[in-house]
């Protein structure tokens, strides 16, 4: 089994976490808010340390995936290593992970993907106590020092996948991810297969990394991470990019590279998980999950997918994205009606959890398939969306909704000074908070939800494969 924590950290670079930064965004420009780097750094650290509520201890992670590493400025071109503040930020985040997160860690050197204003990188960290980083590619020369020293100084024995020359010892410090992918072609096709675009040549591509457990060369976990360009009036970019994943030969039609192989596609798809049509024939996920024309032979299973017939009051259990702190509705609930499937008229919440309408979209997902002898963990994926306004795992509503919403398994640290529960209790007990706007204003203060949103407009997702 492997445990993966994925997170879209908005425009991540050293500017996000530098201890001396004075940079502000419109959402956190409040008097006496102070430089945001130190508190941003602390919140990111807390997010990477989820708790197992069964033991009360830190969850042991195998992989951490961070998308939206900011590289839209600077000299690095597509396919080159991420540089500048993005490189410094990734290395600083690695140093924290190595010092504070259980395990010994390595960082896959990230490369720039996309062109012009769409350029970004993806950072993948892995627990070197348990895993070799195999590639699937090989870097043509020694990495620069900052990346070189953040990979383990060891040799991968023979017998593991993607060995370019089995007769020669393979240093792990030369393994590399893959950012270009050939399309499936019909039998008899002559010539090199065309590259898949997501959806055009200037758009960001996925990032494929591959790992095997130490001492188990017949087991392979491949993680394709991505961040698509959102749909807009100029084109359905995210929909088409997601659709095109089913045409990536390496992830859909290539013969398994190990007897026991788990394939993961995870990231910010910018495709609405709450729209059932997106999973039906003709939808962006359809072919990838084995539905309709063009369905792939060994389909993937999405981990964030509301069941048919879900009461719309429970949509927020699937939200992976938060509203701007300045865009939360002007009224707030007098109480949270977790035990009532239909809240009274004065309770303006978007689902019984998390309430207060601070979340609005479900656009991050993980799709997984098992090949050969690989199998899902016995307890299932235990997918948990680590929202920040209340402790996880979510409390099950006591009302009659069928089917039940996704509740999650793991537990996030509480990052807000005044969580929903605290605010509601204070509201109910304190006549000074009688005005509905008071509780809402407290909720979205810069050092409360405003701080959460200024770190990232996305929530982290943790799951087991």
C-alpha positions in Angstrom: 0.0 0.0 0.0 1.1 3.6 -0.6 -0.3 6.8 0.9 -0.4 9.9 -1.2 -1.0 13.5 -0.2 -1.8 15.8 -3.1 -2.2 19.6 -3.0 -2.5 22.5 -5.4 -0.7 25.2 -3.5 -1.6 28.5 -5.2 1.3 29.9 -7.2 3.8 28.1 -5.0 7.4 29.5 -4.8 9.7 30.8 -2.2 7.6 34.0 -2.2 4.8 32.0 -0.6 6.8 30.9 2.4 9.9 33.2 2.7 10.3 34.5 6.2 11.1 38.0 5.1 8.5 38.5 2.4 6.2 41.5 2.6 4.2 40.5 -0.4 0.4 40.7 0.1 -2.6 39.7 -2.0 -5.8 41.7 -2.1 -7.5 39.1 0.3 -5.0 39.6 3.1 -4.3 43.3 3.0 -5.5 44.1 6.5 -4.0 46.3 9.2 -1.5 44.6 11.3 -1.6 41.4 9.3 2.2 41.3 9.1 4.3 39.5 6.4 2.5 36.4 5.3 5.5 34.2 4.6 6.0 32.8 8.2 2.3 32.0 8.8 2.0 30.6 5.3 4.9 28.4 5.9 3.4 27.2 9.1 0.1 26.4 7.5 1.7 24.5 4.7 3.7 22.5 7.3 0.5 21.7 9.2 -1.3 20.5 6.1 1.5 18.0 5.4 1.1 16.5 8.9 -2.4 15.0 8.9 -3.5 12.9 11.9 -4.8 9.3 12.1 -7.8 9.7 14.4 -7.6 6.0 15.4 -4.1 6.5 16.8 -3.9 10.2 17.4 -0.5 10.1 15.7 0.9 11.6 12.5 -0.1 9.8 9.3 2.9 8.2 7.6 3.1 9.4 4.0 4.8 7.8 1.1 4.4 10.6 -1.5 3.6 14.3 -1.4 2.6 16.0 -4.7 2.4 19.8 -5.0 1.1 21.3 -8.2 1.1 24.9 -9.4 4.8 25.5 -8.7 5.0 29.1 -10.1 7.4 29.4 -13.1 5.6 31.9 -15.4 8.5 34.3 -15.3 12.2 33.7 -15.6 14.5 32.1 -18.1 13.6 28.4 -17.8 11.9 27.0 -20.9 9.6 24.0 -21.1 11.5 20.7 -20.3 14.2 22.6 -18.3 14.5 22.4 -14.6 12.4 24.8 -12.5 14.6 27.7 -11.4 14.6 30.9 -9.5 12.2 31.4 -6.6 10.3 28.3 -7.6 13.5 26.2 -7.2 14.3 27.9 -3.9 10.8 27.3 -2.6 10.7 23.6 -3.6 14.1 23.1 -1.9 12.9 24.9 1.3 9.8 22.8 1.4 11.9 19.7 0.9 14.1 20.7 3.8 11.1 21.1 6.1 9.6 17.7 5.0 13.0 16.0 5.6 13.3 17.6 9.1 9.7 17.3 10.3 7.7 14.6 8.4 8.3 11.0 9.4 10.7 9.2 7.0 13.7 10.1 4.9 12.7 12.1 1.9 13.8 12.7 -1.7 12.6 15.3 -4.2 12.1 14.6 -7.9 13.7 17.5 -9.7 10.7 19.4 -11.2 10.7 20.7 -14.8 8.9 23.5 -16.5 5.8 22.5 -18.4 3.8 24.7 -20.7 4.8 27.9 -22.6 4.3 31.6 -22.2 1.9 32.5 -19.3 0.9 28.8 -18.7 4.4 27.7 -17.5 4.4 25.8 -14.2 6.1 22.9 -12.5 5.1 20.0 -10.2 7.0 19.0 -7.1 7.0 15.3 -6.1 8.5 14.2 -2.8 8.9 10.5 -1.8 9.9 8.6 1.3 13.3 7.1 0.5 13.0 4.6 3.4 10.5 2.7 1.4 10.8 3.6 -2.3 13.3 3.9 -5.2 12.7 6.6 -7.7 13.0 4.9 -11.0 12.1 7.5 -13.6 10.7 6.6 -16.0 13.2 8.9 -17.8 16.9 9.5 -17.2 18.4 13.0 -16.8 21.2 13.4 -19.4 23.8 14.9 -17.0 24.3 15.4 -13.3 21.6 17.6 -11.7 22.6 21.0 -10.4 23.7 20.8 -6.7 20.4 22.0 -5.2 18.6 19.1 -6.8 21.5 16.6 -6.7 21.8 16.6 -2.9 18.0 16.2 -2.4 18.1 12.8 -4.1 19.5 9.8 -2.2 23.1 8.9 -3.0 22.5 5.3 -3.8 22.4 2.8 -6.7 19.2 1.1 -7.8 19.9 -2.6 -8.1 19.2 -4.5 -11.3 15.8 -5.9 -12.0 13.7 -2.8 -11.4 11.6 -1.1 -14.2 12.9 1.5 -16.6 16.6 0.5 -16.3 18.2 2.0 -19.4 21.2 -0.3 -19.2 20.9 -3.3 -16.9 24.6 -4.2 -17.3 25.6 -0.9 -15.6 24.8 0.3 -12.1 22.1 2.9 -12.1 22.5 5.9 -9.8 19.1 7.1 -8.4 20.4 10.7 -8.7 20.0 10.5 -12.5 16.4 9.3 -12.5 14.0 11.8 -14.1 10.3 12.3 -14.6 8.5 12.4 -18.0 6.6 15.3 -19.4 6.0 14.3 -23.0 3.7 11.5 -24.1 3.0 9.7 -27.3 -0.5 9.0 -28.5 -2.1 5.6 -29.1 -1.8 4.7 -32.8 -3.7 2.0 -34.9 -2.0 -1.3 -35.9 0.3 -0.8 -38.9 1.0 2.8 -38.1 4.4 3.8 -39.6 6.6 6.5 -38.1 6.8 8.0 -34.6 3.5 8.4 -32.8 2.3 12.0 -32.4 2.6 13.7 -29.0 -0.6 14.1 -27.0 -1.4 17.7 -26.3 -3.4 19.0 -23.3 -5.1 20.4 -25.4 -2.5 22.4 -27.4 1.3 22.6 -27.7 1.6 25.7 -25.4 -0.5 24.2 -22.6 0.8 22.4 -19.5 1.5 18.7 -19.7 1.2 16.0 -17.0 4.3 14.9 -15.0 4.9 11.2 -14.7 7.1 9.7 -11.9 7.6 6.0 -11.1 8.6 4.2 -7.9 9.1 0.7 -6.6 9.3 -0.5 -3.0 12.8 -1.2 -1.9 13.4 -4.9 -2.3 10.3 -5.5 -4.4 11.2 -5.0 -8.1 8.1 -6.7 -9.3 5.9 -3.9 -7.8 5.6 -0.5 -9.4 3.6 2.6 -8.5 3.3 5.3 -11.3 2.0 8.7 -10.4 1.0 11.1 -13.2 0.3 14.5 -11.7 -1.3 17.4 -13.6 -2.8 20.8 -13.5 -4.9 21.6 -16.6 -5.7 25.0 -17.9 -9.2 26.0 -16.8 -12.1 26.2 -19.3 -13.0 29.8 -20.3 -14.9 31.5 -23.1 -12.1 30.8 -25.5 -12.2 27.1 -25.1 -13.0 24.0 -23.0 -9.3 23.6 -22.3 -9.7 21.5 -19.1 -12.4 19.3 -20.6 -10.3 18.5 -23.6 -7.1 18.0 -21.7 -8.8 15.5 -19.5 -10.4 13.7 -22.4 -7.0 13.5 -24.1 -5.6 11.5 -21.1 -7.3 8.4 -22.5 -5.1 8.8 -25.6 -1.8 8.7 -23.7 -0.2 5.3 -24.6 2.0 5.1 -21.6 -1.0 5.4 -19.2 -3.7 3.5 -21.1 -2.3 0.9 -23.6 1.3 0.2 -22.7 1.9 -3.3 -21.3 2.5 -3.2 -17.5 6.2 -2.7 -16.6 5.9 -4.8 -13.5 3.9 -7.8 -12.4 2.1 -5.7 -9.8 1.5 -2.2 -11.0 -0.6 0.6 -9.7 -1.3 3.6 -11.9 -2.4 6.9 -10.4 -3.5 10.1 -12.2 -3.9 12.9 -9.7 -4.3 16.6 -9.8 -6.4 19.7 -10.5 -8.4 18.6 -13.5 -10.5 21.7 -13.5 -13.4 19.4 -14.4 -16.5 19.5 -12.2 -16.8 16.3 -10.1 -20.4 17.3 -9.1 -21.6 17.2 -12.7 -22.6 13.6 -13.3 -22.4 14.1 -17.1 -18.6 14.4 -16.8 -18.4 10.7 -16.0 -20.9 9.5 -18.6 -20.3 8.7 -22.3 -19.0 11.8 -24.0 -17.8 13.4 -20.8 -14.1 14.3 -20.1 -13.6 11.3 -17.7 -15.6 8.8 -19.7 -13.0 6.9 -21.8 -10.5 6.9 -18.9 -13.0 5.2 -16.6 -14.1 2.7 -19.2 -17.4 4.3 -20.3 -18.7 4.8 -23.9 -16.8 5.0 -27.2 -13.0 4.9 -26.9 -13.1 3.3 -23.4 -9.7 2.1 -22.4 -9.3 -1.6 -21.8 -8.1 -1.4 -18.1 -10.1 1.6 -16.8 -9.4 3.9 -13.9 -11.6 4.5 -10.8 -12.1 8.1 -9.6 -11.8 8.5 -5.9 -13.7 11.8 -5.7 -17.1 11.0 -7.4 -20.4 11.7 -5.7 -22.8 8.7 -5.9 -25.9 8.9 -8.0 -28.8 10.3 -6.1 -26.8 12.3 -3.6 -28.9 15.0 -1.9 -27.5 18.4 -3.2 -27.3 19.5 0.4 -24.3 17.2 0.7 -22.4 18.5 -2.3 -19.9 20.3 -0.1 -18.5 17.1 1.2 -16.9 16.8 -2.2 -15.6 20.4 -2.5 -11.9 20.7 -3.1 -11.8 24.4 -3.7 -12.6 27.5 -1.5 -14.2 30.8 -2.3 -12.2 34.0 -2.0 -12.4 35.5 1.5 -14.0 38.6 0.0 -16.5 36.5 -2.0 -18.2 34.6 0.9 -21.9 35.5 1.0 -22.8 38.4 3.2 -25.0 36.4 5.5 -24.0 33.4 7.7 -25.9 30.7 9.4 -27.1 31.2 13.0 -26.2 27.5 13.6 -25.0 24.5 11.6 -27.8 21.9 11.3 -25.7 18.8 10.9 -28.5 16.7 12.2 -31.2 18.0 9.9 -31.2 16.9 6.2 -33.2 20.1 5.3 -31.9 23.1 7.2 -34.3 25.8 8.4 -34.7 28.9 6.2 -32.3 31.0 8.3 -29.4 28.5 7.9 -27.7 29.5 4.7 -25.2 26.7 4.2 -24.0 24.8 1.2 -24.4 21.4 2.6 -24.2 20.4 6.3 -20.4 20.4 6.2 -18.5 22.6 5.9 -21.2 25.2 5.9 -20.8 29.0 5.7 -20.5 28.6 1.9 -16.8 29.1 2.0 -16.2 26.2 -0.5 -17.7 26.1 -3.9 -16.1 23.6 -6.4 -15.0 20.0 -6.7 -12.2 20.0 -9.3 -9.4 18.0 -7.8 -9.4 14.2 -8.2 -7.4 11.0 -8.1 -8.0 8.2 -10.6 -6.4 4.8 -9.9 -6.2 1.4 -11.6 -4.5 -1.9 -10.6 -2.8 -4.2 -13.0 -1.5 -7.7 -12.7 -1.3 -8.8 -9.1 -1.7 -5.3 -7.7 -4.8 -4.8 -5.6 -6.5 -2.1 -3.7 -5.8 -1.8 0.0 -8.2 -3.8 2.1 -9.6 -0.7 3.9 -10.1 1.0 0.5 -8.7 4.4 -0.6 -9.9 6.2 2.6 -10.0 9.4 0.5 -10.1 12.5 2.7 -10.4 16.1 1.5 -8.5 18.1 4.1 -10.7 21.2 4.4 -9.6 23.7 6.9 -12.6 25.1 8.8 -13.4 22.0 10.9 -11.7 18.9 12.0 -11.9 15.7 9.9 -13.1 13.1 9.6 -16.5 14.6 8.8 -19.3 13.8 11.1 -22.1 11.7 9.5 -25.4 13.5 9.3 -28.1 11.9 11.6 -30.9 12.5 9.0 -32.1 10.1 6.4 -30.0 10.9 3.3 -29.3 8.0 1.0 -26.7 7.5 -0.2 -24.4 9.0 2.5 -21.9 11.6 1.5 -18.1 10.9 1.5 -16.9 11.4 5.1 -13.2 10.9 4.8 -10.9 9.0 7.2 -7.9 11.1 8.1 -7.9 14.3 10.1 -6.5 17.7 9.4 -5.0 19.9 12.0 -7.3 22.9 12.7 -5.6 25.8 11.0 -8.1 28.6 11.8 -8.2 30.5 15.1 -11.9 30.4 15.0 -13.4 27.3 13.4 -17.0 26.9 12.4 -17.8 25.1 15.6 -16.2 27.8 17.8 -18.0 30.6 15.9 -21.3 28.9 16.1 -20.9 28.2 19.8 -19.9 31.8 20.4 -22.8 33.1 18.3 -25.3 31.0 20.2 -23.9 32.1 23.6 -23.1 35.7 23.0 -25.8 38.3 22.4 -23.1 40.7 21.1 -22.9 38.4 18.0 -26.6 38.7 17.3 -26.0 40.2 13.9 -25.5 37.5 11.3 -22.8 39.6 9.6 -20.7 39.5 12.8 -20.1 35.8 12.7 -19.4 36.0 9.0 -16.9 38.7 9.4 -15.1 36.8 12.2 -15.0 33.8 9.9 -13.3 35.5 7.0 -10.8 37.7 9.0 -7.3 37.7 7.6 -6.0 35.6 10.5 -8.8 33.1 10.1 -10.3 32.0 6.7 -8.5 34.9 5.0 -5.2 33.3 5.9 -6.3 29.9 4.7 -7.4 31.2 1.4 -4.2 33.3 1.0 -2.1 30.1 1.2 -4.2 28.3 -1.4 -7.7 28.3 -2.9 -7.5 24.5 -3.0 -7.7 21.8 -0.2 -5.3 19.0 0.0 -6.5 15.4 -0.7 -5.0 12.3 0.9 -5.7 8.7 -0.2 -4.4 5.2 -0.1 -3.6 3.0 -3.1 
